[in-house]
Amino acid sequence: MLNYVTAGESHGPYLSAIISGFPANVPLSRTTLWADLAQRQQGYGRGGRMQIETDQVEVISGLRFGRTLGSPIGLLLPNRDFTNWQDVMAPWPTAENDASGQTSSAARRKRTISQPRPGHADLSGALKYAQTQDLRNVLERASARETAMRVAVGSLCRQFLQAFGIEILGWVSGIGAVTAARQARGAVSAPQSLTAFAKIQQQVAADPVRTIDPATSTAMRTAIDQAQAAATTLGGRLQVVVQGLPIGLGSYVAADTKLDGRLAQALLSINAIKGVSFGGGFTLGEQLGRATLDPILATENGFTRASNHQGGLEGGMTNGQPLVIDLVMKPIPTQPQGAPTVDLRTMRATGATVQRADVTAVPAAAVIAQSMTAIVLMQAFCEMFGGDEFGRIQAAYQHYLTTTKAEFFDK
């Protein structure tokens, strides 16, 4: 089964990932991999860290001459900022950097954290893992820096899916109070050719906030500027749309095989994501049942639907319509002026530590959500059509498409 694990701290020497169960003989592109990572780093409102790093992940195993071997794929990404944090984040103790802190360097003592930030993992993580002497042992791993490796893993999965005519896009539908128009949102999520969808993908990739309407993009950037001037942060809304999915990915037979449940878990694992819905989402609860149905139609090319209120999922499975997922991202809790908290050394009220942060990371979250969706879809795809070798998966997929169509339409 396709799976992965990431490792590394935000200011440690490296981030890494191991992917197991990736099929053999899949052609991959380093250019695409690096372009996806660059998209995560970009976006209006990002902070200074992204000006330091150049996220160009190297593949260190499982790939030869651009094709996968079927063995574990190793990914490695150096943190360039580690140069400025060697005394603080060194893996091994030295005479100037011992575990007790008695002879630690001035740099380490200065960066020891005892003021947990509201909205972050700091306090809960420190209590759970007994790290109350220095909250940095929590926040370094809880940092969204880790998602660089998820984007790398997701990029390889997305390249696999593209070989089967499946395209994925994560884009920003709202920042703060600024929301893309309904017509623009409908243009992205409507059933369409992959050629038309590719134009939207290119437009989103070129936009500073990963949205599709120039006027909305301008308004979003103005809202970000205003939040920065007010020394605060902004959240927003993003959407993932997948075109070209077959009917039947996922399953209804067990709770942990339902595709919507698997997608929701993966997407809610992204830092600061607080809500996920599919298709009409929460608005479906306000309508009469007949208004929420997607009538089934038969055409010469197969089954289709008159609408897509369900967002491409029924009974935990894809139904052949575009997969449409909406997400809500809270504002980044780190505030430039700090936030009310207590100092764990004195238990007195104080201001939370201020770490370097973005004004908004909604555009980056859209790229991460795109990648997490790709991972889950590839897992479901390989479970259904085989996961050992690319050519055999292609044959199994084509057989499925041919036989399901022939059963009803080629008589």
Secondary structure as UniProt FT lines:
FT   STRAND          3..8
FT   TURN            10..11
FT   STRAND          14..20
FT   HELIX           30..41
FT   TURN            44..45
FT   HELIX           49..52
FT   STRAND          58..61
FT   STRAND          63..64
FT   TURN            65..66
FT   STRAND          67..68
FT   STRAND          73..78
FT   HELIX           80..84
FT   HELIX           86..89
FT   TURN            95..96
FT   TURN            99..100
FT   TURN            102..103
FT   HELIX           106..110
FT   TURN            118..119
FT   HELIX           122..129
FT   TURN            132..133
FT   HELIX           136..142
FT   HELIX           144..146
FT   HELIX           147..162
FT   TURN            163..165
FT   STRAND          167..175
FT   TURN            176..177
FT   STRAND          178..179
FT   HELIX           182..189
FT   HELIX           194..206
FT   TURN            208..209
FT   HELIX           214..229
FT   TURN            230..231
FT   STRAND          236..243
FT   STRAND          247..250
FT   HELIX           255..257
FT   HELIX           259..268
FT   TURN            271..272
FT   STRAND          273..278
FT   TURN            279..280
FT   HELIX           281..286
FT   HELIX           289..292
FT   STRAND          296..299
FT   TURN            300..301
FT   STRAND          302..305
FT   TURN            309..312
FT   STRAND          313..314
FT   TURN            315..316
FT   STRAND          317..319
FT   STRAND          323..329
FT   TURN            336..337
FT   STRAND          340..343
FT   TURN            344..347
FT   STRAND          348..351
FT   HELIX           362..385
FT   HELIX           390..409
//
